[in-house]
Amino acid sequence: MSEEGENIAIYIENESIANKEIVKSNLTDAVKNYVKKLLDKWNPDESDFIVLKVPQTISLNLPLSKELYKKVEKFGVKRVGNKAEVEIPTYEIIYSNRWMGEDMEADRFVVIMPYINDDVINQVVNNILSSLAPEGEEEGEEFLEE
């Protein structure tokens, strides 16, 4: 995706949103710039530095407004029952983590994705935090920002 758009960088610290920044550039340039910026915050003696491209499927209530549809149509909108599903390209830059056996605990990381709206941000952050939770721990609504 080479066109410039509005993306968002979401800083996550200890399973909470610490900060959000709007980034006006194409998505891959935004990711590369944040990788460079976060390398200075990374301590190689204590943590791995990991960049993941993990598309996130989000669910939107139908009908979609024209404005919302314009923002998501390029990602492929599918109707599933009475909802629309969209696969959002998402990058995770993990710069502070520790390993507990086979499981990784990410203390600080940045999620970079196209900016759609706050509901989409919350869905993506919840999905990512749930995927990073150790097996057996149920994560859920407590991640939603009010």
C-alpha positions, 0 to 999 in steps of 0.5 A: 500500500503506497498511498499516504493515509492516516495511520495511528500508532498506539503505545501499549504499556502493561496491558493499557493504552499509554498514548496514541499518535496520528501519523500521516504517511503510508503504512509501511513508512510509518512502521519503518520510522517507528522501528527506528525510533523504538530501537533507542528505547530497546534494551538488548540486554533485557528484551527481544526486539520483535516486529510482527505483521498480524492482520486483525479481523474486526467486526462492524455493525451494519449498515456502515456509514459512507464515511466508514465504508470509504475507510475500510473498503480497500481492506475487503469488507465481508458481510457475516450475518448482521455484521461486516468483517474487515481485515485491517493490516496491523503491525506490532513493534515489541521492544520490552518483553520477557519470556516465561517458558514458552510464553512471551509477556510484552510489557511495552509495544506499539501497534501501528495500523490505519486509523478507522475510528476508536471502536476499531482501535479498541477491537484491535488492541483487545485482540492483540492483548488477548493473543499475548495473554498466557494460556489459561488467563481470560482477558476481555472487556477490561482493556476497553478505553472509555 
